[in-house]
């Protein structure tokens, strides 16, 4: 039998033979330079068009993001089929998935399998990546392992955000958006020369949304946000061969995201047994809440919110030495997160429901230094080589208050945990093209990574005043005293090998084999448990996560670039997959970050664009993803229901589709009109690794549209839009409630709304 990777490569090559001329182009027919409208990316630290890169990649321009109202990576996941996003009450718990693979955990001791990079700087903590992106040049989504050039935490892929750069010519803009349900956004910026060979840019934003969830106890609106921030860049060219870019940014965010009850029951896997909470049903009925898949009401007596500050700066230096370029990126960032959560999500103290209040404080800082050398293109071998260092320090304080009814009287137990991690990452890397002919080349890349990771943890409980640590003093949600610390070191390899053939100046096929690597981890969290024979071994470091990926693709243009296309087929296996597994201990939900075993993602991806006449664009992207558990390692003490071999991975829908159509035409010499519409489809999606039937989101379709009046050269525009035209309700996360029932998280576009955006460029 032919193996899957070989079969995939054969399919791609046969397809290319049908679609394109079989002969390679001659040496004097070099690949064409980018034309107007093509997005130039830096996926390999060189300027190349999307169609020239032998990687499955999606690139979205800043202009397109603006016009479609995409403000963060959660919005992006609705328009890029290979990307999914896990929301939560706190951005500390949110995660990005590519091809069905990501990392879910609150522990500071684990990295995401998907790396987020902003202007060449890797964001060490996943929560840093979930905020407003502001004014950007483009966002690049690189699918599959990208560890050779982008670092240790890229075993599943990379999302690279490239923010808007300064220009020597003066340019300013102001933009405002308002919606029918009271969301308001304002952005403004200015750029231009401030001295000879020195240009600068300053962008700012403010956004406010009351929310779309109602607290029936006080009629407050929840599930909203307030954000404001600023980003500045200064670019100087003191000599013809040296360019310096100094960048800094600050973003403040306040959110009161909260889950609401979809059901008062939970459905077990694999039996399908239904456990209904009559106490929860009675309480919700008493306050007038009807649980459902479209419920947008809650009853909370403790304000759930998250306050977040994310800021930092970087200095990028590019020095040309003849045809070679040396690049240095020095960066420092801080992230401060404050949260308080209504853990029990009800406002009534009873024997069934204790009152549980959580408060957390996180402070994280990172310093990184990258140095690389880029050779000129066109020689027999062209390459990028470099070295990288990252230091991360994270400290957290988490406190929980549990009030119970004991013998008819209330009893309160308090617990406080102080914990954190220190991480050092060192790497050397390189990637090269071996140009056998002008149309045929080999690809070879390698990265060696060293990780030093240490943690500390100490928890005290008022129910354990002598710090005995006895499990008999545990209460629901608070374990007795615990203190431990540990450290681990590891070295791992990432590499890429492949072939790329240009079938003609605008079309190519490629085949690559990649190995991804993500370093060791610790499961450090509030209720961290001591090492013993009957619980998860929290104090044991998780092994590094590795991935092996085969990918074949064909991409290019046809009919004088009126058609663009890209097809990729892939198979990726992850070993020692680092995953969060939920369980119930002492009547409360707990998390187990474990080496879950082996998982696999394989599929087919298609991007297609048709531009038959000036002004008309038809684009479609579709992804078929078969992501499943190959073998799951049940943690010690877990129930037999953790036998999930062969089951689907969470946040891995089989099908996702996004289509967008726009037509712009002139009404007069100075006035243009645009009609735009997009449709996204997502098949049913399991949101939990426990495979519980009650956490499956059924398939749904979202339809958006807009119309716009635009001035010449887009000097101004007025755009009216409608989101979720068919009023489709869905959930971005379904999860078992902490004590009972099933909770849903309500997306921004859970119901239809409209708005208007005005922008003026100067």
N, C-alpha and C positions, 0 to 999 in steps of 0.2 A: 504494500500500500504506500502511495506517495504521502510524505509528511505534509502537515498543514502549511508550514512556511514555504516549502518547495512548490506545493500546489498553488499557493497565493502568488508566488513570483511568476509561475507559468501563466496564470490567468492574466496578470498585468501585462506580460510581454505579448501574449496573444492578442489582447485588446489593443495594445499599441500598434500591432501589425495591421489590424483592421482599420483603425481610425486614422493612421498617419502614414506618410511615406516610409518605406522600410529602409531607405538608404540614409546614412548619416551625412551631415553637411560637410562640405569641404572646408579646408583651413581658412580660406578667405571669406567664409560665410560665418563670421563670429556672431555669437548671440547678441540680439539687439539690446540697445540701451533702454532703460525705463522710459515710458511715454507718459504724457499727462493722464492722471487718473489712477495709475498703478501705484500701489503702496510699496514703498521701499522699507525693508526690515533689516534688523541687525541680529538675526537669530544665530549667526556664526561670527559675530563681531566684525562683520563687513557689510557694506551697503549692497543689498541684493533685493530683487523683487521677490514677491511671494512665489512666483512661478519658477524662479531660478534655484530656490533652496531645496535640497533633497531631504526635506523633513515635512511631515504632515503638520501644517501650520495654518492658523486662521489669524488674519490681521484685520482690525477694524479701525478706521481712521477716526480722529477726534471729531471731525465734522459729522460723520455718520453717527457717532455716539451722541452728540448734541441733538441732532435732529430726531433721534428715536428716543430721547429721554433716558439714556443709560448713564447712571451716575455712580454705580459701584459694581463690584464683581458679582453680586447676586443678580442685578439687572442683566449683566452680561451673560449669565448662565441661561437665560431664557432665549437668547439669540444665537448662541454657539452650541450646537447639538452635542458636542463632545464634552461639554462642561456641565457640571451640576454643583449645587450649593446646599449645604446644610445650615439652616438658620437655628437660632436658639434665643433664650432670654438675654444672654450676654454674648457680646462678640468674642469673648475669651473662649467660647465653646463652639464657634462657627468654623466650618471647614469647606474647602474647595475640593472637588473631585474631577478628574479627567479620565475618560474611558472607564468610569465606574470605580475608580480607585482613589482613595483619600484617607485621611487620618482623623478619627474622632476621639478627642480626649481633652480634659481640662488640665491635665498634668503639664507643668512647665518643663518636664524632663523628656519631652518627645517632640520631634519635628514633624511637620506635615510632609506627606509624600509628594505634594505639589508645591513647588517653590514659587514664591511671588517676588519679583524683582522690580524695583522702581529706579529708573535711570542708572542701571548697572549695580544697584545696591540690593543685596538679598535681605529680605525682612525675616528675622530669625523666628518670630512668634507668629503663628497663624492669625491671631486676632488683630494684628497690625494691618492685615491685608484686606479687611472687610469694610473699610470706611470709604467716604466719598473721594473719588479720584481727581475731581476738579478739572481744570483745563488741560487736556492731554493732546499730544501729537497722534498717538496710536496706542493700541493694546495688541500685543502679539500672544497668541496661545500656541505653545509648542507641545504637541501630543507625544506621549511615550517618554522613556528615560532620556534625560538630557544632562546627565552627570558629568560628561567630559568637560563641558565649558561652563555649566551653571551651578556646580556645587553639590554638596552632599545631600541636600533634601530635595532632589529632583528625580526620584526613582519612578514617578508616574508622569511627570511633565512640568512645564514652566508657564507661568503667566507673567509676561514682561510688560510693564507700563512705562511708556516713554512720554514724559511730560513735555509741554510746549517749550520751545527754545527761544532765546532772545534773538532779535534781528537788528541789523544796523539801521534799517528804515523804520521811521516812526509808524506805530500801529497801536490803536486802542480799540476797545470794545466794551459794550455794556449789554447785559442780557437779563431779562426778568421773566419768570414763569409763575402763573397762578392757575389753580385748578378749581373745579366746582366743589370739591370737598376740602377746601382750605389748606392746600399745600402751596407754599410760596418759596421761590428760589431766586436769588440774585447773584450774578457773577459779573465781574468787571476786571479789566486788566489793561496794562500799557507796556509797550516795549519800544526800544529805539537806542540810538547811540547816545552815550553820556560823556564820552571823551574820544579822542582819536584812538581807534582800534579797541574801543571798549563799548560794549552794548549791555543793556540790562533789561530785565523783564520782571514785572510784579503782577500777580494774579490773586484775587480774593473771592471768597464765596460766603454766602449766608443762605441757609435753608431751614424751613420750619414746617412741620406737619403735625397736626393735633392727634391724628390717629384714626383707626377704623374699628376699634373695640371699645365698648361702653361698660364701665363699672356701674352696675345697677344700684350699688349702695350709695353712691354720691353723684352719679350721673357724669363722672369724669370721662374724658376720651383718653384711651390708652393706645399702645402700639404705634406711637408716633416718635418724632425726633426733633432735635434742634442741633444744627451743625454750623460752625463758622471756622474759617481758616484762611491762611495766606501762604503763598509760595513765591519765593524770589530767586532770581538767577542773575549772576553777573558773569559775562564772558569777555575775556581779554585776550588779545593776541600781541604780546610784547615784541615778538620777533616773527619772521615769516614762517618759522618752523615750530613755534611753540604756541599752543592754545590752552588757556586755563578757564575752567568753568567752576564757579563757586555757587552752590545752591543751598537753600535752606527752606524749611516748611514747618508750619504749625497747624494742627487741626484739632478742634475741640468738638466733642460730640456728647449729646445727652439723648438717651433712648429709654422708653418705657415699654419695650416689647414684652409681651406676656402670652402664654398659652391659654386657650379656652377649652372647655370640655366638648368633645365631639360625641362621647358616649360615656355612660356610667359603668360600662362593662369592659372586660379585657378578654381576648381570645387566645388560648394557649396553643403553642406549637409543640409537637405535631398532632396532638389529639383533637384540636378544634374545640376543646371544652371552654364554655363561656362562664366567666365569673362576674356576676353582676353585683354591684354595691348598692343595696337598698338604702343604706345610710346616705350615700352621696346623692342618689336619686331623690330622696326625700328632701335633702337640704336644697338642691338646685330648684326643685319644685316650689319650695317655700319662699324663694327669692325671685321667682318668676323666670327662671332660665330653662330653656328647652335645649338639651344637648343635641347637636346635629352636625352634619358635614358643612353647614353654612352658618353655624353659630358664631356670633361676634359679640357675645356678652359674657361678663365675668362678675364675680362678687369677691372683692379682696379688701381686707382691712389693713393691709401693709403695703406701702407704695413700692412696687418693683421698678427699679431703674438702674441704668448703667451710665456712669460719667467717665469720659475717656479723653485723654490727652496724648497725642501722637506727634512727635516733632523730632527734627534732626537736621543735619547738614552734611554736605559732601564737597570735596575738592577733586575735580577731574583734570588731569594734565595729559595733553597729547603732544608728544615731541616727535617730529619727523627727522629721521637720520637717513638722508638719501631717500631711497624708496621704502624704507622701513619706518614703522611707527611704534613708539613706546607709549603705552597708556598706563597711568596710575590713577586709581580711585581710592581715596581715603574718606571714610564715612563714620559718623557717630550718630546714634539714634537713641531716643528714650521713649518709653511707653508707660503711661500711668493709667491704671484702670481701677475704678471704684464701683462696686455693685452692691445692691441689696435686693434680695429675692424673697417672695412669699412662697416658701417651700411647700406648704400644705395646700395652697391655692383655694382655700375656703375661709370663710369669716365666722366660723362657729366652732367653739371649743366643745368637744364631746368625747365620749369614750372611744368612738371610732376614729376621730380626727384630732390629734394633738395640734397645737399651734406651733409652727416652726418658722423662725425668722433667720435668714442668713445675711451676713454682711462680709464683703471681701475687699481687700486692698492689694493691688499688685503694682510693683515697680520693676521695670525691666530696662536694661540698657545694653547696647551692643556697639562694638568697635570693629571695623573691618578694613582690611587693606588688600587691594588687588593690584598686581603688576603684570602686564603682559606685553609681548612683542608680536607685532603683526608684519608678516613679510609681504612683498608686492605680489600681485597676481600675474599670471601669464608665464611663470617659469615652470620647469618640470615638476618642482615641488613648491607649493605655497602653504603657509602654515600660520597658526597662532599658538604661542606657548606662553605659559605664565605661572605665577605662584599666588596663593591666596591664604589669608589669615582672618579668622573670625573669633571674637571673644564675646560671650554673652553672660550676663549675670541677671538672675531673676529672683526676687524676694516676694513672698506672699504672706498675708495674714488673713485667715478665714475664721469667722466666729459664727456659731450657731446657738440659738436659744430655742429649747423645746419645752413647751408647757403642756402638761398632761393632767387629766382628771384621774386622781388616785384616791379611791375610797370617798368619792364625792367632793374632794378638795383639790384645788389646782396645785400643781407641783412643777417648778421650773428648774431645768438643768441647763447649764451653759457650758459650751466647749469652745476652746480657742486653739488654733493650730498655726504655728509659724514654720514655714518651710520655703525651700528655694533650691536653685541649681546654679552651678557655674560650669560653663562649657567653653572649651577651646578647640578650634578646628583649624587644621593646617592642610594645605594641599598644593601639589604641583600638577600641571595639566598641559595638554596640547592636543591640537587636532590639525591634520594636514590633508591636502589633496595631492595625489600623485597623478599628474596629467600625462597619461600615456600618449594621447593624441588630442587635438583640439576638441574632440567630441566625446572622448572616453576617459574617465578618471576613477581612481580608487579613493576611498575615504578611510582614514585611520585616525582614531582619537583615543586618548588615555588620560585618566586622572587617578592619582594616588592620594588617599584621604586618611588623615590621622585625627582621631577624636579622643579628647579627654573630657569626661563628664563626671561631675560629683553632685551629691545632693545632701541636704540636711532636713530633718523633720522633727518637730516636737509638738505634741498635742496634750493639753490638760483638760480635765473635765471636773466640774463642781460635784459630780456624783462620785468622783474618785479623789477625795481630798488628800490622801496619802500617796498618790501617784503609784499605786500598786500595779496598775495595768491589768487587773483581773477582769476577765470577760463577763463575770457575773455583775459587774457594775456598768455594763453597756446599757444604754437606753436607745429607743428608736431614733436613729439618725445621729447619735453621738456615741462613739466608742470611748473606752476608758483610756488612761494615760498611755502614750506611746512616744518613744524617742529613739531615733536611729540616724545614721549617716552612712554614706557609702560612696565609692568611686569606681570607675571603670575606664579602661582605655581600649581602643580598637583601631585597626587599620584596614581599609578596604579599597577595592579597585572598581573603577567604572571605565568602560571602553565602548567604542563604536567602530565597526568595520563595515564597509559597503562599496558598492559600485554605482556609478552614475553615468548614463549615456544620453547625450543630446541627439535626438532623432532628427532634428532640424533646428534652426536658430530659435524657435519659440516653443519647443516641446522636448520633454525629457522623461526618461524612466529611471528608477533607482531601486536598489535593494540594500537594506542595512540590517545588521545584527548589533544590538546594543545591550550592555549590562549596566543596570542602575544600582546604586548603593545609597542607603540611608543609615546613619550611625546608630549606636546603641541608645537605649532609653530607660528611664525609670518611671514607675507609676507613683508619682508624688502628688497627693491630694489630701483633703481635710481628714477623711476617715482612713488614711493609710494604715495598713495592718502589719503587725509584727510577723516575723518568720516563724511558722510552725507547721505542723503536719496536716492541719485541717482547714487551712485557709489559703488563699492565693499567696504566692511568695512575692509580696510587694517589694521586699528589700533586695530582691535579686534583679540585676540588670537584664533588660530585654536584649536579645541578640540583634545585631544589625539586620535591616530589611534589605534584601537584594531582589533584583528583577532581571529577567532575560527576555528580550524582545526581538521578534523578527518583523520587519515591515517592508512592504513593497508598494511602490506607487508610480503613478503616471500623472503628469500635470503639464499644462501648457495653454496655448491659445490657438484659435483657428479663425478662418474667414477674416483676415486682417484685424485680428484681435477683437472681433465682434463677439466671439465666444471665448470664455475662459473656463477651465475645468481643472479639477484635481481629484484623483481617486487613490485611496490608500486602503490596503488590507494589512492586518497585523495580528499577531499573537504574542501575548506577554504573560509570563508566569512570575509570581511574586513568592519568594520563600521567606520564612520567618516574618510573615506579614504582621505588622504592628497594628492591632485593632482593639477597640473598646467593646467589651462584652458586658451587657447589663444583666444583673441578677438581683434577687430579693434576699436580703439578710435581715433578720429581726423585724420583718414587716415593712422594710423600706428599701427603695431602689439603691443599689450600689453599682459602681463601675469597676471593671477589671480590664486594665490595659495589659494585653498579653501578646506573645508571639502566637498568633492564631493558627499558624500552619501555612498551607499553600493555597493560593488563590490564582485564578486565571482570568484574563480579559482578552477577548478576541472579537474581531468585527471588521466591518467595512464602512468607509466614510466617503462621501461624495460632496464636493462643492462645485457648483455650476453657475455661471453667469452668462447672460445673453444681453447684448447691447446692440440691437439691430439698426437703430437710427439714433442720431444725436438727441440726447435728453431722456431716452427711454432705457431703463435698467431693470432687468428681471434676474433675481438671484435666488438660489435655493441651496440649502445645506441639509444633508440627511446623514444620520449615524445609526447604524445597527450595531449594538453592543451586547455581546454575550459574556457577562462577567459573573463568575460563580466561585463558590468555595470548592476547591479540589479535595482538601483534607483539613478538617478543623481539629485543633488540639484542645480538648475540653479541659478547662482549668480544674485544679484539685478542689473537690467539694461542690462542683457545679452539678446541676440536675442532669438527668439522662436526656432531657430535651435539647441539650446542646449538640446532639448529633445532627449537624446541618450540612454534611458533605453533599455536594451536588446542588445546593440551594443558591439562589441569586445573591449577589452582594448588594448592600444597601446603596441607594442613590445611583443605581445602574439600570435605568429603563432600557428595555430592548430597543425601542425606537424613539428617536427625537428628530423632529423636522422643523426647519425654519425657512420661510420664504418671504421675500421682500420685493415689492414692485414700486417703482417710482417713475413718473413722467413729468419732465419739466419742459415748458415751451414758452415762447415769448408772446406777451399780450401787446407789447409796443416796444419801441426802441429802448425804453428805460425800465420796463416792468416785465417780470417773469411770473409764471404761475406753476405750482408743483402739486401733484397729487401723489400721495404715498400710502401704501398699505402693507401690513405684514401679518403673517399667520404663523403661530408656533404650535406644534403638536408634541405631546409627551405621553407615551404609553404608561401603563400602570407601573408603579414604582414602590418597591419595598424600602421602608425607611429605617429598619432595624436589623442588625445582624442576628438577633434572636429569632427572626423569621415569623414573628407573631402575625397572624392574619389581620388583626385589628390595626396594624401600622402600615397597611398598604394603601397608597393613594391611587384611586382609579385613573384611567387615562382621561385627558382633557385637551381642549383646544382653546387658544386665546387669539383673538383677532383685534388688531389695532389699526388705526388709520389717521391720516393728517392731510391738511391742505395748507398751502403757504403762498403768500405774495412775497416776491423778492426783488430787490433792486439790482441794477447792473453790477456784475462782479460780486454779488452777494453783499453789497455794502449795507444792506438792511434786510430784515425779513420779519414778517408777522405770520406765525404758524399756529393754526388751531388743530387740536388733536383730540381723539377719543381713545381711551384705553379699555380693553375688555368689552368690546361692543356687545357681545352676546350675554354679558352679565354672568359669566361662568365662575362659580365658586370652587376653590380648591385649597389644598393645604401644602405649605412648604416643608412641614415636618409633622408627623404623627408619632406619638410616643406614649407609652404607659405612664399614667399619672404617678406621682411619687408615692401616693398611698392607695389610690383606686382610680378606676376609669381610664379613658383614653383622651389625651389632650391633643389639640390641633393648634398649629401656629398659622396665623392669618397673614397672607401676603398683602403687599401694598395694593395690588390690582385685583383683590378678591371680589370686587364689584365694579360695575361700569362707572367711569368718571371722565370728564372732559377738562380741557384746559387751553390756555393760550400762552405762547412764548413769543416775546419780542426781543430782537437783537439788532444792535446798531454797531457797525464797524467804522472806525474813523481812519 
